[in-house]
Amino acid sequence: MLGRGGVPSVPPIPRVALDGGAAAEPAWVGAGQVLGPCVIGFGADVDSDVAAWGKRLAADVFGGDPLFAFFAEKLCSDLVLVGDDIMTVLTRECTEFSARVQLHTAEVKKKTVAQGPFYSEYLPAETILAAPLTLRVREHGDALSALLTGTVLQLGGDETIGKGLMWTRLLGSAA
């Protein structure tokens, strides 16, 4: 998405086998690393392209803010790239999935099921979401940046149980 958006100096996209992986740090290198239900071999050496992506993502996502220094360092050290076969398993097996019911409290001490069960899936807390934004009027860019940069937004439902909160950062124009 960055390269297509005209962002300069995008690192090369690393390549991995469908059932393999590549890592940014020596701690991940070698056979037998466990991610969820998978045991993965991350090759014999650190992948410099994955390390470059870790640094680029940390800079773009956290922008050098000292408040997020720990998370930027963790992103650089723990970034791994896995093949499609492994990612499919991780997505299916490691996504938080909750069955819930909505309670109706007509009487003070009696609760009955009003709706349910219904099911919710949640992204992991450390998920990075990215989206390109296009403005028809360039002058609105400063207002949008002031509105979004460093703001905590609530996206989706389940705000009563603390879900959907995300910190936002708007990167500058690529043009």
ZIURKA-V274118 format. One record per helix or strand of 3 or more residues. SS is the DSSP state (A for helix, B for strand). FROM is the first residue (numbers start at 1). TO is the last residue. Records with the same first field share a line. If there is no record, write none. Layout:
SS: FROM-TO / FROM-TO
This chain:
B: 21-23 / 33-35 / 38-40 / 80-82 / 96-107 / 110-122 / 152-154 / 165-167
A: 26-28 / 48-62 / 66-78 / 84-94 / 140-148 / 159-161
